[in-house]
C-alpha cells in the first residue's frame, strides 16, 4: 500500500485528506488524518446513514488499519518537514 495523494490544511481537527493505493492498484478515496486527544489517527471513509450516524464504507482488520495509520503519519510528517 502507498499514499497516492495527501492534501494538508486545517479543517477543524482534520489535518489532511488522503487517498490510499493498494498493491492491486485500486485507489480508495476519502481517508482523513485527524488530530485527537491522543495524537494523530486515521478516519476511514464513511457515509451518513438514514439513522443520521456515520458508518465506515471501507472495512479492514486491525493489522491493515495499523499499517494505514503508520503510512499516513509518515507521509504527513515527511512532507511537513520539507
N, C-alpha and C positions, 0 to 999 in steps of 0.2 A: 504494500500500500504506500501511497505517497499523497502529499497535499498538492492539489492541482492549482489552486488559486486561493489567495488569502487577502481579504480587504480589511485593513486595520483602521480603527477610528474609535470614536467614543459615542456609543448609543446606550446611555444609561450604564448598566452593568456589563453590557456586551462590549468586549474588546475587539473582536474580529469575527467575520463571517468567512467560511472556507468550504471548498469542495474537496472531496476525497476520491482518489482514483484507485481502483482495486487492481490486483495482479492481472485480472482478465480484461483490463482497460475499460471497466464500467466507471462512469463518473456519477457520484452521488452528491447532490447539491443540498445546501441548507443547514450545514453544521454551524454552530456558534461557539466561540470561545468566550466564556463568561467569568467575570471576577466575582467570586463568592466570599463568604466569611473565612473559608479555609484555603483560599487561593484560587487559581485558575482551574476550571473544569470545562468539559465539552458537553454542550447540549445537542443531542441528536435531532435530526429533522422531525418536526411534529405538525399536526394539523388539529384544528379545533373541531370537536365533535358536537353533536346535537345537544349533549349534556353541558355544553359551554366549557368543558375541560379540554386540555391539550393532550393528545395521545401521540406517542412516537410512531413514525411511519417507516422507520428503519430499525430492525432488530439485530442485536449482536450479543454474543456471550461476553462474560467478564474479561476474558483474555483479549478479545478483539477491542473491546471498549478501552481497556488499559493501553493497548497499542496505539489507538487513535488519539488518546489524550497525550501520550508522550510525543507522538509525531507533531501534533498541533502546538504543544508547548515549545518544542524545539524550533519549529518553523517561526513561531511568533517571536521568541527570544532572539533568534539569529537575525531576523530582519529588523528587529528593534535596535540592536546594537550597531547596525551599519549606518 
